[in-house]
């Protein structure tokens, strides 16, 4: 039996039924004449609050850098770049508190470090750790920018202002600054005042952080993975050297497609891993071979803390001495080291009322104290004498 095609009128009626909005069909099918219930929410279900922040441009205008500071940052970055690429034989020492939580104590430390840095500047370039963001394995205090009052209030606007102001203070003492870039929006607020930066072990494998690094203006160290993987950092250096386009914000705070040219001034930081320390001659040789295979500069900075010291801060000088012994034996791939140091040794737990915190003691990773730090700096300087004869 042959079916006849539908009439044009029938087609129009069918099209009308299909094109009617779902709400009309719903009312027609159910017999409802009252308005539909509110649309089911499908976004921001777990967002409690959204707080507006000043734009990067507004904060930079509020706390500007002087021409003298801009020249100092530029000069310090260039000196670090020369050390990385072996034009400068000095030892790059990244040293300072695990994190900044007390600005008064931080300035106290910086004044002592600046005086020491001037004494050893012919062989050692000292850059102060000024870390405002802390990655957490699970939970914990996330740093001065995220929680400046140490009370869970997360006053980020104040945190950004304090961070930028503190960076200016350190630079005015004649000390280059170093920090870890964790949140990809943070650099727009503070990166113009940073001389050296790091991408940590937890984020070295992150595409977001590799892209961010490709657009940063300062030399940068990628740490090996938390499992000890050196290849992770090598891959990150290669990725960061390339041009990328990614989502970000501009200085006015507007969502933007950020296009980078790539950062050629990146190097590896060995910090050990779950498999143990990785500063031995065999580990450094492995790192150098992987860098050479990837056609990257064989520039290695050794983090004397974290898994390289088995998370025992008092062992950091021991690790540093092992590194210096390799330099004395002719290793030319080591460009520097990193040490976590504070006014006083150890660490203290939080949360507690800020007034009850011990002055000059870390609230994140344990540190060595200032007398130990000062002695170690002088030891580094003395041990490098043969390199400059």
Residue frames relative to the residue before (quaternion, step in Angstrom):
aa qw qx qy qz dx dy dz
X 1.0000 0.0000 0.0000 0.0000 0.00 0.00 0.00
X 0.2882 -0.7844 0.5303 0.1431 3.57 -0.67 1.06
X 0.3097 -0.7510 0.5576 0.1708 3.55 -0.93 1.01
X 0.3698 -0.7144 0.5454 0.2354 3.57 -0.98 0.80
X 0.5485 -0.6175 0.4396 0.3529 3.60 -1.06 0.67
X 0.5660 -0.5998 0.4276 0.3702 3.61 -1.11 0.57
X 0.5419 -0.6228 0.4574 0.3305 3.52 -1.15 0.59
X 0.6526 -0.5053 0.3775 0.4199 3.63 -1.19 0.39
X 0.6247 0.5364 -0.3443 0.4510 3.60 1.00 -0.74
X 0.6530 0.5170 -0.3125 0.4567 3.56 0.98 -0.86
X 0.6357 0.5286 -0.3314 0.4545 3.59 1.03 -0.78
X 0.6509 0.5169 -0.3230 0.4527 3.56 0.98 -0.87
X 0.6500 0.5147 -0.3205 0.4582 3.58 0.99 -0.83
X 0.6435 0.5174 -0.3233 0.4622 3.59 1.01 -0.84
X 0.6506 0.5146 -0.3183 0.4589 3.56 0.96 -0.89
X 0.6264 0.5384 -0.3324 0.4553 3.57 1.01 -0.79
X 0.6597 0.5040 -0.3209 0.4559 3.56 0.93 -0.86
X 0.6703 0.5020 -0.3064 0.4525 3.60 0.97 -0.81
X 0.7384 0.4519 -0.2400 0.4392 3.55 0.93 -0.95
X 0.4896 0.6541 -0.4570 0.3515 3.60 1.15 -0.23
X 0.5339 -0.6458 0.4259 0.3413 3.59 -0.86 0.83
X 0.6404 -0.5592 0.3722 0.3725 3.51 -1.22 0.68
X 0.6278 0.5498 -0.3493 0.4262 3.60 1.00 -0.77
X 0.6508 0.5016 -0.3208 0.4711 3.57 1.02 -0.78
X 0.6358 0.5191 -0.3258 0.4693 3.59 0.95 -0.80
X 0.6441 0.5359 -0.3244 0.4390 3.54 0.99 -0.92
X 0.6804 0.4752 -0.2972 0.4722 3.57 0.92 -0.92
X 0.6622 0.5117 -0.3183 0.4453 3.54 0.96 -0.88
X 0.7051 0.4791 -0.2743 0.4451 3.56 0.95 -0.85
X 0.7534 0.4027 -0.2174 0.4722 3.56 1.05 -0.69
X 0.4546 -0.6865 0.4514 0.3438 3.52 1.23 -0.36
X 0.4420 0.6956 -0.4624 0.3270 3.60 1.26 0.17
X 0.1441 -0.7833 0.5983 0.0878 3.56 -1.02 0.74
X 0.5913 0.5589 -0.3713 0.4474 3.64 1.26 -0.24
X 0.6588 -0.5090 0.3602 0.4209 3.64 -1.20 0.39
X 0.5837 -0.5890 0.4359 0.3497 3.53 -1.22 0.61
X 0.5780 -0.5489 0.4541 0.3980 3.60 -1.19 0.40
X 0.6493 -0.5066 0.3864 0.4152 3.59 -1.25 0.43
X 0.5617 -0.6247 0.4255 0.3366 3.56 -1.00 0.88
X 0.5343 -0.6363 0.4576 0.3166 3.56 -0.98 0.87
X 0.4010 -0.7169 0.5189 0.2366 3.61 -0.85 0.97
X 0.0753 -0.8253 0.5595 0.0135 3.59 -0.81 0.97
X 0.7382 0.3097 -0.2334 0.5519 3.63 1.22 0.11
X 0.8187 0.2367 -0.2008 0.4831 3.55 -1.30 0.47
X 0.2339 0.8041 -0.5180 0.1742 3.57 1.13 0.55
X 0.7788 0.3131 -0.1602 0.5194 3.57 1.00 -0.80
X 0.5120 0.6122 -0.4342 0.4178 3.58 1.25 0.33
X 0.2705 -0.7898 0.5361 0.1251 3.55 -0.69 1.13
X 0.8067 -0.0380 0.0981 0.5816 3.56 0.97 -0.88
X 0.1295 -0.7519 0.6383 0.1017 3.56 -1.21 0.57
X 0.1269 -0.8165 0.5623 0.0323 3.58 -0.54 1.20
X 0.4114 -0.7010 0.5262 0.2499 3.57 -0.88 0.91
X 0.1870 -0.7655 0.6079 0.0977 3.55 -1.08 0.81
X 0.5715 -0.5417 0.4492 0.4220 3.59 -1.17 0.31
X 0.5177 -0.6089 0.4834 0.3572 3.57 -1.11 0.56
X 0.6300 -0.5156 0.3933 0.4272 3.60 -1.15 0.37
X 0.6381 0.5362 -0.3366 0.4382 3.59 0.94 -0.82
X 0.6541 0.5145 -0.3152 0.4561 3.58 0.99 -0.84
X 0.6773 0.4806 -0.3017 0.4683 3.60 0.93 -0.84
X 0.6418 0.5146 -0.3277 0.4646 3.60 1.01 -0.75
X 0.6470 0.4962 -0.3187 0.4833 3.59 1.10 -0.65
X 0.6486 0.5223 -0.3080 0.4601 3.58 1.08 -0.75
X 0.7913 0.1285 -0.0391 0.5964 3.57 1.03 -0.88
X 0.0000 0.8569 -0.5154 0.0110 3.60 0.51 1.14
X 0.4132 -0.6396 0.5673 0.3136 3.54 -1.29 0.28
X 0.4530 -0.6680 0.5185 0.2826 3.53 -1.14 0.63
X 0.6585 -0.4833 0.3830 0.4314 3.54 -1.27 0.21
X 0.6316 0.5404 -0.3308 0.4469 3.57 1.04 -0.78
X 0.6591 0.4935 -0.3126 0.4737 3.61 0.97 -0.81
X 0.6287 0.5323 -0.3393 0.4542 3.59 0.98 -0.79
X 0.6578 0.4986 -0.3070 0.4737 3.58 0.97 -0.83
X 0.6478 0.5183 -0.3243 0.4545 3.59 0.99 -0.81
X 0.6502 0.5088 -0.3204 0.4645 3.60 0.91 -0.89
X 0.6531 0.5185 -0.3130 0.4547 3.58 0.92 -0.91
X 0.6765 0.4939 -0.2895 0.4632 3.56 0.92 -0.92
X 0.6560 0.5115 -0.3129 0.4583 3.59 0.96 -0.86
X 0.6376 0.5220 -0.3264 0.4631 3.59 0.96 -0.81
X 0.6637 0.5003 -0.3097 0.4618 3.57 0.95 -0.83
X 0.6337 0.5175 -0.3336 0.4684 3.60 1.00 -0.74
X 0.6449 0.5026 -0.3193 0.4792 3.59 0.97 -0.81
X 0.6315 0.5353 -0.3332 0.4512 3.58 0.96 -0.83
X 0.6619 0.4988 -0.3161 0.4617 3.59 0.95 -0.82
X 0.6205 0.5281 -0.3471 0.4644 3.60 1.03 -0.69
X 0.6418 0.5340 -0.3210 0.4471 3.58 0.94 -0.90
X 0.7832 0.3335 -0.1636 0.4987 3.56 0.90 -0.92
X 0.5874 -0.6731 0.3200 0.3154 3.55 1.25 0.68
X 0.4507 0.6605 -0.4863 0.3523 3.62 1.10 0.37
X 0.7350 0.3019 -0.1598 0.5857 3.55 1.27 -0.51
X 0.3294 -0.7917 0.4876 0.1644 3.60 -0.63 1.11
X 0.4648 0.6933 -0.4543 0.3112 3.60 1.18 -0.10
X 0.4751 -0.6499 0.5274 0.2716 3.51 -1.32 0.50
X 0.2897 -0.7587 0.5609 0.1609 3.59 -0.77 1.04
X 0.0389 -0.8142 0.5788 -0.0237 3.58 -0.46 1.21
X 0.1266 -0.7630 0.6327 0.0384 3.56 -0.60 1.23
X 0.1519 0.8190 -0.5243 0.1767 3.58 -0.27 1.24
X 0.4434 0.6787 -0.5109 0.2859 3.54 -1.10 0.73
X 0.7662 -0.3735 0.2488 0.4600 3.56 -1.29 -0.05
X 0.5969 -0.5417 0.4468 0.3882 3.54 -1.20 0.54
X 0.7749 -0.1023 0.0816 0.6184 3.57 1.04 -0.81
X 0.4133 -0.6779 0.5501 0.2589 3.55 -1.26 0.50
X 0.0668 0.8036 -0.5894 0.0478 3.58 -0.72 1.03
X 0.7419 0.2581 -0.1504 0.6003 3.59 1.22 -0.54
X 0.3415 -0.7853 0.4778 0.1959 3.58 -0.31 1.24
X 0.6206 0.5419 -0.3523 0.4440 3.59 1.03 -0.69
X 0.6785 0.4685 -0.2882 0.4868 3.57 0.89 -0.92
X 0.6248 0.5475 -0.3352 0.4443 3.58 1.05 -0.74
X 0.6661 0.4839 -0.3027 0.4801 3.59 0.98 -0.79
X 0.5941 0.5616 -0.3440 0.4618 3.57 1.09 -0.77
X 0.6662 0.4944 -0.2901 0.4771 3.57 0.90 -0.98
X 0.6711 0.5231 -0.2996 0.4316 3.57 0.88 -0.99
X 0.6351 0.5282 -0.3408 0.4489 3.60 0.96 -0.74
X 0.6519 0.4962 -0.3117 0.4813 3.58 1.00 -0.81
X 0.6727 0.5050 -0.2981 0.4512 3.57 0.93 -0.91
X 0.6317 0.5430 -0.3373 0.4385 3.58 0.98 -0.80
X 0.6506 0.5101 -0.3184 0.4638 3.58 0.96 -0.83
X 0.6617 0.4982 -0.2961 0.4757 3.56 0.99 -0.86
X 0.6338 0.5566 -0.3260 0.4268 3.58 0.99 -0.87
X 0.6405 0.5316 -0.3305 0.4449 3.58 0.99 -0.79
X 0.6539 0.5415 -0.3102 0.4278 3.59 1.04 -0.77
X 0.7887 0.3271 -0.1494 0.4986 3.60 1.03 -0.79
X 0.3654 0.8016 -0.4349 0.1866 3.58 1.28 0.01
X 0.5847 0.5933 -0.3878 0.3946 3.60 1.15 -0.37
X 0.7935 0.2482 -0.1348 0.5390 3.62 1.16 -0.52
X 0.7755 0.2569 -0.1234 0.5634 3.58 1.19 -0.53
X 0.1713 -0.7483 0.6300 0.1172 3.58 -0.91 0.90
X 0.1641 -0.8098 0.5603 0.0570 3.54 -0.47 1.22
X 0.0529 -0.7617 0.6457 -0.0104 3.54 -0.96 1.02
X 0.3366 -0.7796 0.4938 0.1871 3.58 -0.69 1.05
X 0.4407 -0.6488 0.5604 0.2661 3.52 -1.06 0.89
X 0.0517 0.7603 -0.6433 0.0740 3.57 -0.77 1.10
X 0.0800 0.8534 -0.5020 0.1156 3.54 0.51 1.26
X 0.1222 -0.8276 0.5479 0.0064 3.55 -0.64 1.22
X 0.7404 0.3137 -0.1955 0.5614 3.60 1.24 -0.27
X 0.0941 -0.8170 0.5687 0.0129 3.57 -0.79 1.00
X 0.3216 -0.7301 0.5656 0.2090 3.60 -0.69 1.03
X 0.2025 -0.7829 0.5798 0.0994 3.57 -0.99 0.81
X 0.4907 -0.6508 0.4906 0.3083 3.57 -0.99 0.79
X 0.7756 0.0619 -0.0455 0.6265 3.58 1.06 -0.75
X 0.7550 -0.2422 0.2054 0.5737 3.58 0.24 -1.26
X 0.3133 0.7379 -0.5636 0.1994 3.56 -1.30 0.21
X 0.7081 -0.4271 0.3344 0.4521 3.54 -1.33 0.02
X 0.2761 -0.8195 0.4909 0.1061 3.57 -0.69 1.12
X 0.7242 -0.4557 0.2441 0.4565 3.56 1.20 0.29
X 0.7199 -0.4835 0.3060 0.3928 3.52 -1.35 0.41
X 0.6503 0.5208 -0.3394 0.4367 3.60 0.93 -0.79
X 0.7354 0.4338 -0.2399 0.4621 3.57 0.84 -0.95
X 0.8174 0.0405 0.0142 0.5745 3.63 1.00 -0.72
X 0.0681 -0.8682 0.4901 0.0369 3.59 0.53 1.15
X 0.7027 0.4621 -0.2746 0.4661 3.61 1.12 -0.57
X 0.3949 -0.7595 0.4367 0.2765 3.60 1.34 0.03
X 0.6245 0.5691 -0.3229 0.4265 3.56 1.15 0.50
X 0.5902 -0.5990 0.3659 0.3987 3.58 1.21 0.23
X 0.4772 0.6765 -0.4453 0.3411 3.61 1.22 0.19
X 0.2200 -0.8344 0.4857 0.1394 3.60 1.28 -0.30
X 0.1702 0.7846 -0.5607 0.2029 3.53 0.78 1.16
X 0.1337 -0.8561 0.4956 0.0603 3.55 0.42 1.27
X 0.6000 0.5636 -0.3731 0.4280 3.61 0.99 -0.70
X 0.6687 0.4699 -0.2908 0.4975 3.58 0.96 -0.86
X 0.6282 0.5554 -0.3314 0.4325 3.57 1.00 -0.82
X 0.6565 0.5034 -0.3079 0.4699 3.57 0.97 -0.84
X 0.6516 0.5106 -0.3162 0.4634 3.58 0.98 -0.82
X 0.6639 0.5010 -0.3080 0.4619 3.58 0.92 -0.90
X 0.6463 0.5271 -0.3243 0.4464 3.58 0.96 -0.86
X 0.6858 0.4798 -0.2918 0.4629 3.57 0.83 -0.95
X 0.6487 0.5155 -0.3146 0.4631 3.58 0.97 -0.83
X 0.6646 0.5045 -0.3086 0.4567 3.59 0.95 -0.87
X 0.6191 0.5381 -0.3462 0.4554 3.61 0.98 -0.75
X 0.6394 0.5165 -0.3308 0.4637 3.58 0.96 -0.79
X 0.6361 0.5391 -0.3275 0.4443 3.59 0.99 -0.85
X 0.6796 0.4884 -0.2979 0.4593 3.58 0.89 -0.91
X 0.6534 0.5133 -0.3149 0.4588 3.59 0.93 -0.83
X 0.6484 0.5297 -0.3186 0.4443 3.59 1.01 -0.76
X 0.6156 0.5214 -0.3408 0.4828 3.58 1.26 -0.33
X 0.5305 -0.6353 0.4029 0.3908 3.58 1.28 -0.17
X 0.5409 0.6022 -0.4048 0.4254 3.57 1.23 0.44
X 0.3900 -0.6763 0.5658 0.2654 3.61 -0.88 0.86
X 0.3371 -0.7656 0.5270 0.1498 3.56 -1.16 0.68
X 0.0972 -0.7758 0.6221 0.0408 3.54 -1.18 0.70
X 0.0986 0.7895 -0.6029 0.0596 3.57 -1.04 0.73
X 0.4343 -0.6463 0.5481 0.3055 3.54 -1.32 0.26
X 0.2760 -0.7428 0.5883 0.1613 3.56 -0.91 0.95
X 0.0768 -0.8350 0.5448 -0.0083 3.56 -0.46 1.22
X 0.7588 0.2732 -0.1647 0.5679 3.58 0.72 -1.04
X 0.4588 -0.7309 0.4257 0.2720 3.64 -0.69 0.99
X 0.6245 0.5212 -0.3555 0.4603 3.61 1.21 -0.14
X 0.5405 0.6734 -0.3815 0.3299 3.60 1.12 -0.65
X 0.6380 0.5660 -0.3687 0.3696 3.66 0.78 -0.83
X 0.6012 0.5752 -0.3736 0.4102 3.59 1.04 -0.63
X 0.7004 0.4738 -0.2571 0.4679 3.58 1.18 -0.58
X 0.8484 0.1976 -0.0514 0.4884 3.62 0.94 -0.77
X 0.5251 0.7042 -0.4074 0.2499 3.61 1.11 -0.49
X 0.5928 0.5818 -0.3809 0.4061 3.62 1.10 -0.45
X 0.7053 0.4177 -0.2465 0.5171 3.58 1.31 -0.25
X 0.5965 0.5575 -0.3501 0.4591 3.59 1.28 0.26
X 0.2956 -0.7893 0.5201 0.1384 3.58 -0.82 1.04
X 0.7767 0.0414 -0.0086 0.6284 3.61 1.13 -0.63
X 0.0958 -0.8095 0.5785 0.0288 3.54 -1.01 0.76
X 0.2313 -0.7592 0.5928 0.1370 3.54 -1.30 0.38
X 0.1994 -0.6881 0.6753 0.1751 3.48 -1.35 0.47
X 0.3993 -0.7877 0.4261 0.1962 3.56 -0.54 1.19
X 0.7246 -0.4576 0.3164 0.4067 3.51 -1.39 0.24
X 0.6717 0.5092 -0.3032 0.4446 3.59 1.03 -0.73
X 0.7807 0.3481 -0.1619 0.4931 3.58 1.12 -0.64
X 0.4326 0.7190 -0.4604 0.2897 3.62 1.22 -0.06
X 0.6958 0.4562 -0.2730 0.4829 3.58 1.15 -0.55
X 0.5335 0.6587 -0.3829 0.3672 3.58 1.30 -0.18
X 0.4609 -0.6760 0.5033 0.2780 3.56 -0.84 0.97
X 0.6116 0.5679 -0.3466 0.4281 3.58 0.98 -0.82
X 0.7254 0.4362 -0.2525 0.4688 3.59 0.86 -0.93
X 0.6053 0.5287 -0.3614 0.4727 3.59 1.09 -0.54
X 0.6393 0.5090 -0.3158 0.4821 3.58 1.03 -0.79
X 0.6389 0.5216 -0.3237 0.4636 3.57 0.93 -0.89
X 0.6561 0.5224 -0.3095 0.4482 3.59 0.91 -0.93
X 0.6215 0.5698 -0.3444 0.4127 3.58 1.05 -0.70
X 0.7379 0.3972 -0.2259 0.4967 3.56 1.19 -0.43
X 0.5125 0.6517 -0.4267 0.3614 3.60 1.24 -0.10
X 0.4554 -0.7429 0.4449 0.2068 3.54 -1.06 0.81
X 0.6943 0.4632 -0.2745 0.4774 3.59 1.25 -0.19
X 0.6097 -0.4949 0.4351 0.4406 3.61 -1.24 0.22
X 0.1064 -0.8225 0.5581 -0.0258 3.54 -1.03 0.82
X 0.2257 -0.7738 0.5797 0.1189 3.54 -1.07 0.82
X 0.2243 -0.7455 0.6141 0.1298 3.56 -0.95 0.94
X 0.3119 -0.7471 0.5568 0.1856 3.56 -0.82 0.98
X 0.5430 -0.5862 0.4741 0.3696 3.54 -1.20 0.53
X 0.6578 -0.5425 0.3523 0.3860 3.58 -1.20 0.46
X 0.6560 -0.5239 0.3669 0.4008 3.56 -1.23 0.40
X 0.6490 0.4962 -0.3214 0.4788 3.59 1.18 -0.43
X 0.5947 -0.5843 0.3523 0.4251 3.56 1.30 -0.03
X 0.4352 0.7279 -0.4447 0.2882 3.58 1.26 -0.08
X 0.2860 -0.7556 0.5711 0.1455 3.56 -0.69 1.15
X 0.5951 0.5914 -0.3588 0.4091 3.57 1.08 -0.72
X 0.5730 0.5935 -0.3762 0.4217 3.59 1.10 -0.65
X 0.6956 0.4595 -0.2717 0.4808 3.57 0.90 -0.95
X 0.6163 0.5426 -0.3477 0.4527 3.59 1.01 -0.73
X 0.6587 0.5004 -0.3034 0.4729 3.57 0.92 -0.91
X 0.6408 0.5336 -0.3230 0.4476 3.57 1.03 -0.80
X 0.6393 0.5226 -0.3267 0.4599 3.59 0.97 -0.83
X 0.6494 0.5118 -0.3150 0.4659 3.57 0.96 -0.87
X 0.6697 0.5047 -0.3015 0.4537 3.58 0.92 -0.91
X 0.6883 0.5011 -0.2891 0.4376 3.58 0.89 -0.93
X 0.6240 0.5525 -0.3408 0.4350 3.58 1.17 -0.46
X 0.6452 0.5354 -0.3067 0.4505 3.58 1.28 -0.32
X 0.5685 -0.5634 0.4745 0.3663 3.55 -1.31 0.32
X 0.0250 -0.7932 0.6083 -0.0095 3.58 -1.04 0.82
X 0.1589 -0.7230 0.6569 0.1433 3.52 -1.36 0.34
X 0.1368 0.8027 -0.5616 0.1470 3.57 -0.69 1.06
X 0.6142 -0.5545 0.4232 0.3691 3.54 -1.34 0.24
X 0.1938 0.7678 -0.5941 0.1417 3.55 -0.96 0.88
X 0.4604 -0.6309 0.5120 0.3576 3.55 -1.20 -0.53
X 0.3921 -0.6827 0.5529 0.2731 3.55 -1.23 0.46
X 0.7420 -0.4171 0.2653 0.4529 3.59 -1.25 -0.01
X 0.6556 0.4893 -0.3178 0.4794 3.58 1.19 -0.40
X 0.5506 -0.6423 0.3756 0.3785 3.57 1.30 -0.01
X 0.5035 0.6571 -0.4239 0.3674 3.59 1.25 0.16
X 0.5524 -0.5953 0.4667 0.3503 3.56 -1.09 0.76
X 0.0204 0.8259 -0.5554 0.0949 3.55 -0.80 1.07
X 0.3958 -0.6237 0.5999 0.3074 3.51 -1.34 0.30
X 0.1833 -0.8038 0.5622 0.0656 3.57 -0.46 1.25
X 0.1122 -0.7899 0.6022 0.0291 3.57 -0.73 1.09
X 0.1171 -0.8213 0.5576 0.0297 3.60 -0.66 1.11
X 0.4426 -0.6736 0.5193 0.2841 3.56 -1.29 0.33
X 0.5585 -0.5792 0.4054 0.4340 3.61 1.25 -0.35
X 0.2926 -0.7563 0.5659 0.1488 3.57 -1.08 0.79
X 0.2034 -0.8251 0.5166 0.1042 3.62 -0.32 1.20
X 0.6605 0.5476 -0.2867 0.4262 3.59 1.27 -0.25
X 0.3902 0.7151 -0.4804 0.3248 3.56 0.89 1.01
X 0.0604 -0.7859 0.6152 0.0148 3.55 -1.17 0.61
X 0.5517 -0.6258 0.4499 0.3187 3.55 -1.32 0.15
X 0.1553 -0.7458 0.6400 0.1008 3.55 -1.22 0.66
X 0.2051 -0.7750 0.5883 0.1058 3.58 -0.68 1.11
X 0.0022 0.8304 -0.5542 0.0576 3.58 -0.64 1.14
X 0.5564 -0.5919 0.3957 0.4283 3.57 1.29 0.18
X 0.1271 -0.7912 0.5929 0.0794 3.55 -1.31 -0.04
X 0.7650 -0.3507 0.2536 0.4769 3.54 -1.26 -0.20
X 0.6443 0.5136 -0.3199 0.4677 3.57 1.22 -0.43
X 0.6909 -0.4594 0.2744 0.4861 3.59 1.28 -0.09
X 0.7218 -0.4192 0.3044 0.4588 3.58 -1.27 -0.15
X 0.1451 -0.8025 0.5719 0.0886 3.58 -1.21 0.40
X 0.4481 0.6818 -0.4664 0.3417 3.59 0.93 0.89
X 0.4161 0.7110 -0.4732 0.3120 3.62 1.23 0.15
X 0.6698 -0.4790 0.3586 0.4396 3.63 -1.20 0.29
X 0.6470 0.5200 -0.3303 0.4494 3.61 0.99 -0.78
X 0.6612 0.4969 -0.3106 0.4685 3.59 0.96 -0.81
X 0.6654 0.4959 -0.3141 0.4611 3.58 0.95 -0.83
X 0.6267 0.5232 -0.3335 0.4714 3.56 1.08 -0.69
X 0.6275 0.5288 -0.3323 0.4649 3.57 1.01 -0.80
X 0.6603 0.5065 -0.3067 0.4619 3.57 0.91 -0.94
X 0.6539 0.5181 -0.3139 0.4533 3.58 0.94 -0.88
X 0.6595 0.5076 -0.3107 0.4592 3.58 0.97 -0.81
X 0.6509 0.5081 -0.3163 0.4671 3.59 0.99 -0.83
X 0.6441 0.5089 -0.3185 0.4741 3.59 1.03 -0.78
X 0.6562 0.5081 -0.3121 0.4625 3.58 0.96 -0.87
X 0.6399 0.5301 -0.3218 0.4538 3.57 0.97 -0.84
X 0.7073 0.4288 -0.2462 0.5053 3.57 1.09 -0.74
X 0.4093 -0.7319 0.4424 0.3178 3.59 1.36 0.06
X 0.4357 0.6603 -0.4693 0.3922 3.51 0.98 1.02
X 0.6259 -0.5325 0.3957 0.4101 3.61 -1.17 0.46
X 0.3612 -0.7230 0.5464 0.2199 3.58 -0.96 0.87
X 0.2763 0.7483 -0.5300 0.2879 3.51 0.47 1.34
X 0.0037 0.8273 -0.5561 0.0794 3.57 -0.50 1.23
X 0.1078 -0.7572 0.6424 0.0483 3.53 -0.94 0.99
X 0.2528 -0.7903 0.5451 0.1202 3.59 -0.82 1.00
X 0.2788 -0.7271 0.6108 0.1433 3.53 -0.83 1.08
X 0.2810 -0.8030 0.5078 0.1358 3.58 -0.47 1.22
X 0.6346 0.5156 -0.3244 0.4756 3.58 1.27 -0.12
X 0.7010 0.4926 -0.3288 0.3973 3.56 -1.25 -0.56
X 0.8330 -0.2033 0.1177 0.5010 3.61 -0.93 -0.75
X 0.5558 0.5930 -0.4116 0.4123 3.60 1.17 -0.20
X 0.7397 0.3022 -0.2112 0.5629 3.59 1.20 -0.39
X 0.4699 -0.6794 0.4244 0.3710 3.58 1.31 0.34
X 0.5745 -0.6268 0.3408 0.4012 3.56 1.21 0.75
X 0.5066 0.5713 -0.4511 0.4619 3.54 1.14 0.78
X 0.3476 -0.8050 0.4349 0.2050 3.55 -0.01 1.32
X 0.6341 0.5595 -0.3401 0.4114 3.60 1.02 -0.72
X 0.6342 0.5340 -0.3312 0.4505 3.60 1.24 -0.25
X 0.4250 0.7337 -0.4518 0.2774 3.60 1.23 -0.11
X 0.6457 0.5000 -0.3497 0.4591 3.66 0.89 -0.72
X 0.6035 0.5585 -0.3452 0.4524 3.58 1.09 -0.70
X 0.6563 0.4933 -0.3048 0.4828 3.58 0.96 -0.87
X 0.6472 0.5259 -0.3207 0.4491 3.58 0.93 -0.88
X 0.6514 0.5118 -0.3256 0.4558 3.58 0.94 -0.81
X 0.6283 0.5233 -0.3363 0.4672 3.59 1.06 -0.70
X 0.6337 0.5180 -0.3172 0.4790 3.57 1.07 -0.73
X 0.6674 0.5009 -0.2991 0.4629 3.58 0.92 -0.91
X 0.6120 0.5483 -0.3459 0.4529 3.58 1.09 -0.68
X 0.6494 0.5054 -0.3200 0.4694 3.58 1.04 -0.72
X 0.6145 0.5233 -0.3458 0.4786 3.57 1.08 -0.68
X 0.6548 0.5162 -0.3065 0.4591 3.57 0.96 -0.89
X 0.6784 0.4873 -0.2788 0.4740 3.57 1.16 -0.67
X 0.6874 -0.5251 0.2665 0.4251 3.57 1.26 0.08
X 0.4220 0.6964 -0.4851 0.3189 3.61 1.21 0.12
X 0.1403 -0.8169 0.5575 0.0475 3.58 -0.74 1.07
X 0.5614 0.6191 -0.3896 0.3869 3.59 1.25 0.02
X 0.6054 0.5559 -0.3587 0.4424 3.59 1.22 -0.41
X 0.1477 -0.8121 0.5611 0.0614 3.57 -0.65 1.12
X 0.8160 -0.1421 0.1164 0.5480 3.59 1.16 -0.38
X 0.3063 -0.7383 0.5706 0.1885 3.50 -1.36 -0.21
X 0.2828 -0.7390 0.5879 0.1680 3.53 -1.33 0.28
X 0.0410 -0.7918 0.6090 -0.0245 3.56 -1.00 0.93
X 0.2813 -0.7292 0.5990 0.1741 3.56 -1.04 0.86
X 0.0827 0.8120 -0.5529 0.1679 3.51 -0.50 1.30
X 0.0264 -0.7861 0.6174 0.0098 3.56 -1.15 0.63
X 0.7189 -0.4070 0.3061 0.4731 3.58 -1.24 -0.10
X 0.7942 0.1055 -0.0295 0.5977 3.54 1.02 -0.88
X 0.5795 -0.6417 0.3981 0.3065 3.54 -1.15 0.68
X 0.7534 0.4267 -0.2991 0.4010 3.52 -1.36 0.33
X 0.3485 -0.6920 0.5782 0.2556 3.52 -1.27 -0.54
X 0.2261 -0.7543 0.5991 0.1447 3.55 -1.31 0.23
X 0.4777 -0.6996 0.4512 0.2807 3.57 -1.00 0.79
X 0.0955 -0.7291 0.6703 0.1000 3.51 -1.34 0.45
X 0.5672 -0.0390 -0.8018 -0.1840 1.63 -2.43 0.55
X 0.0863 0.7131 -0.6942 0.0464 3.47 -1.26 0.79
X 0.6294 -0.5036 0.3866 0.4482 3.63 -1.12 0.33
X 0.5697 -0.6338 0.3962 0.3418 3.62 -0.81 0.94
X 0.6258 0.5596 -0.3436 0.4209 3.59 1.04 -0.72
X 0.6965 0.4728 -0.2691 0.4680 3.59 1.17 -0.48
X 0.4936 0.6549 -0.4331 0.3740 3.58 1.28 -0.01
X 0.4603 -0.6631 0.5159 0.2868 3.56 -1.09 0.73
X 0.5121 -0.6758 0.4504 0.2795 3.55 -0.89 1.01
X 0.8662 0.1617 -0.1123 0.4593 3.53 -1.03 0.88
X 0.5861 0.5411 -0.3771 0.4707 3.59 1.23 0.42
X 0.5332 -0.6652 0.4309 0.2960 3.57 -0.88 1.00
X 0.2346 -0.7431 0.6024 0.1732 3.56 -1.21 0.57
X 0.6536 0.4081 -0.3316 0.5443 3.57 1.29 0.26
X 0.8306 -0.0555 0.0335 0.5530 3.65 -0.57 -1.00
X 0.5547 -0.5926 0.4592 0.3610 3.61 -1.12 0.58
X 0.1803 -0.7826 0.5914 0.0726 3.55 -1.16 0.70
X 0.4729 -0.5885 0.5413 0.3701 3.54 -1.33 0.15
X 0.5277 -0.6592 0.4334 0.3150 3.60 -1.16 0.50
X 0.7120 -0.4812 0.2976 0.4159 3.56 -1.29 0.24
X 0.6433 0.5093 -0.3653 0.4397 3.68 0.80 -0.75
X 0.6471 0.5043 -0.3160 0.4765 3.61 0.99 -0.80
X 0.6418 0.5319 -0.3114 0.4563 3.57 1.02 -0.85
X 0.6696 0.5060 -0.2989 0.4542 3.57 0.85 -1.00
X 0.6583 0.4991 -0.3094 0.4710 3.58 0.94 -0.86
X 0.6525 0.5184 -0.3166 0.4531 3.59 0.98 -0.83
X 0.6300 0.5322 -0.3363 0.4547 3.60 0.98 -0.80
X 0.6704 0.4851 -0.2999 0.4745 3.58 0.93 -0.87
X 0.6245 0.5332 -0.3314 0.4646 3.57 1.11 -0.69
X 0.6196 0.5275 -0.3354 0.4747 3.58 1.01 -0.81
X 0.6582 0.5247 -0.3049 0.4455 3.57 0.88 -0.99
X 0.6842 0.4884 -0.2888 0.4582 3.59 0.85 -0.95
X 0.6756 0.5166 -0.3026 0.4302 3.59 0.92 -0.89
X 0.6784 0.5090 -0.2888 0.4441 3.60 1.16 -0.52
X 0.3764 0.7670 -0.4610 0.2399 3.58 1.28 -0.09
X 0.6563 0.5225 -0.3433 0.4224 3.66 0.83 -0.81
X 0.6187 0.5655 -0.3523 0.4163 3.60 1.06 -0.68
X 0.7586 0.3907 -0.2001 0.4815 3.58 1.10 -0.61
X 0.4553 0.6762 -0.4607 0.3509 3.59 1.21 0.32
